Amino acid sequence: MGNDKEFEAGSMRGNPLGTDISAEEVRDLAEKFIYSRYIVGKEQNQKFLHNLKMPEYLALHIVREYVKDLPEDNRKMYLNVLSEKLELPINETSHVAEALKNRGYVTWTFDGKGNGGTYLNITQRGLDMLADNEKRVDKFTKKVVNRFGLDRMLQFMEMSSELSRIMKDEREGTESGESSGKA
């Protein structure tokens, strides 16, 4: 998802915003935009994300990105890998996977007799939902960027990334008994 990428001016090819950033940068910007809790409250996020909870949406996106470059006969993501990427305990990740499976967005399968691990794969329904959502996100992002301004949005995203890095550093410092910041 490229959460630490900085955005620079690019080409207009395939750009749904009609601005000076590439389509890939637009999608990265849109993803960061949606994933941040600065945009809309929890209830609005759920409506915007097909009534999925944020961890469910993120998991679906992570699975899609993880498996897309794997050989077709081996497109799977183990639950423990997803758990690490979501930074959630395995039992919470299992609940997320179960919710996605129940909606038909992923399959959840066991290797061997269950002792080889469990893994997920995204279904066509999951891919279709994400594609539909990307169209909605592009349209939404265009409106927001037009109102807020591209320069301000890029500054906000850069500052948000910096804030996230600082918060992570401080959290890790607090957990280890040290802090790099000043009280």
C-alpha positions in Angstrom: 0.0 0.0 0.0 3.0 2.2 0.1 2.1 4.1 3.3 5.5 5.8 3.4 5.6 6.9 -0.2 5.8 10.6 -0.9 3.9 11.9 -3.9 5.5 13.9 -6.6 4.1 15.5 -9.8 3.8 13.0 -12.6 2.1 12.5 -15.9 -1.6 12.9 -16.7 -1.8 9.4 -18.4 -4.9 7.6 -17.1 -5.3 10.0 -14.2 -8.8 10.1 -12.9 -8.2 13.4 -11.1 -7.1 15.3 -14.1 -4.1 16.7 -12.1 -0.4 16.5 -12.5 0.0 13.2 -10.6 0.0 9.7 -12.2 -2.9 7.3 -11.8 -0.8 5.1 -9.5 0.0 8.1 -7.3 -3.7 8.9 -7.3 -4.6 5.4 -6.1 -1.8 5.5 -3.4 -3.2 8.9 -2.3 -6.7 7.6 -2.3 -5.8 4.5 -0.2 -3.9 6.6 2.3 -6.9 9.0 2.3 -9.4 6.3 3.0 -7.3 4.4 5.5 -6.7 7.5 7.6 -9.2 8.1 10.4 -9.0 11.9 9.6 -11.5 11.7 6.8 -14.8 10.3 8.1 -16.0 8.5 11.2 -16.4 4.8 11.6 -20.0 4.6 10.5 -19.3 6.6 7.3 -16.3 4.4 6.6 -18.4 1.3 6.8 -20.9 2.6 4.4 -18.2 3.8 2.0 -16.4 0.5 2.2 -19.4 -1.8 1.4 -20.2 -2.1 5.0 -16.9 -3.7 5.8 -15.0 -2.8 8.9 -11.7 -1.2 8.3 -9.6 -4.3 9.2 -11.8 -6.4 6.8 -11.3 -3.9 4.0 -7.6 -3.7 4.6 -7.2 -7.4 4.8 -9.0 -7.9 1.5 -6.7 -5.3 -0.1 -3.6 -6.9 1.5 -4.5 -10.4 0.2 -5.2 -9.1 -3.3 -1.8 -7.3 -3.4 0.1 -10.2 -1.8 -1.2 -12.9 -4.2 -1.3 -10.9 -7.5 2.3 -11.6 -8.5 2.2 -15.3 -7.4 1.8 -18.1 -9.9 -1.9 -18.9 -10.5 -1.7 -22.3 -9.0 -0.2 -20.9 -5.7 -2.1 -17.7 -5.1 -2.6 -17.9 -1.3 -1.7 -15.9 1.7 -1.3 -17.7 5.0 -3.3 -16.4 7.9 -0.2 -15.8 10.1 1.3 -13.6 7.3 -1.9 -11.6 7.1 -2.0 -11.3 10.9 1.6 -9.8 10.8 0.7 -7.3 8.0 -2.5 -6.2 9.8 -0.6 -6.0 13.1 -3.4 -8.0 14.8 -3.3 -11.1 16.9 -4.1 -14.3 15.0 -7.5 -14.7 16.8 -8.6 -11.3 15.6 -7.3 -11.9 12.1 -9.3 -15.2 12.1 -12.5 -13.1 12.8 -11.6 -10.8 10.0 -11.0 -13.8 7.6 -14.3 -15.4 8.7 -16.2 -12.2 8.0 -14.7 -12.0 4.5 -15.3 -15.6 3.8 -18.9 -15.3 4.9 -19.4 -12.5 2.4 -17.8 -14.5 -0.4 -14.8 -12.2 -0.8 -12.2 -14.8 0.1 -11.8 -18.6 0.4 -10.2 -19.9 3.6 -8.5 -23.2 3.2 -6.4 -25.6 5.3 -3.1 -27.1 4.0 -3.0 -30.8 4.3 -4.9 -32.0 7.3 -4.9 -28.6 9.0 -1.4 -28.9 10.4 0.3 -27.1 7.4 -1.4 -23.8 8.1 -4.5 -22.0 6.9 -4.5 -19.6 4.0 -6.8 -17.2 2.2 -7.3 -16.4 -1.4 -9.4 -13.6 -2.9 -12.4 -14.6 -4.9 -13.7 -12.9 -8.1 -16.4 -11.3 -5.9 -13.7 -9.8 -3.7 -11.8 -8.6 -6.7 -15.0 -7.1 -8.2 -15.8 -5.3 -5.0 -12.3 -3.8 -4.7 -12.5 -2.7 -8.4 -15.9 -1.1 -7.8 -14.6 0.6 -4.7 -11.5 2.0 -6.5 -13.9 3.7 -9.0 -15.8 5.2 -6.1 -12.6 6.2 -4.3 -11.3 7.9 -7.4 -14.5 9.9 -7.8 -14.6 10.8 -4.1 -10.9 11.7 -4.0 -11.3 14.0 -7.0 -14.0 15.9 -5.3 -12.1 16.2 -2.0 -8.8 17.2 -3.7 -10.6 19.8 -5.8 -12.1 21.3 -2.7 -9.1 21.0 -0.5 -6.4 21.6 -3.1 -3.7 19.2 -4.4 -0.8 21.0 -2.7 -2.5 21.1 0.6 -3.5 17.4 0.3 0.1 16.4 -0.5 1.3 18.4 2.4 -1.3 16.8 4.7 -0.4 13.3 3.5 3.3 14.0 4.0 2.7 15.4 7.5 0.4 12.5 8.3 3.1 10.0 7.3 5.6 11.9 9.4 3.2 11.9 12.3 2.7 8.2 11.9 6.4 7.5 11.9 6.9 9.7 15.0 4.0 8.0 16.8 5.4 4.5 16.0 8.9 5.6 17.2 7.4 6.9 20.4 5.2 3.8 20.9 8.2 1.6 20.4 10.3 3.8 22.7 7.6 3.7 25.4 7.3 -0.1 25.1 11.1 -0.5 25.6 11.1 2.0 28.5 12.8 4.8 26.5 11.5 7.7 24.6 13.2 9.9 22.0 10.8 12.8 22.5 10.7 15.5 25.1 8.1 15.6 27.8 
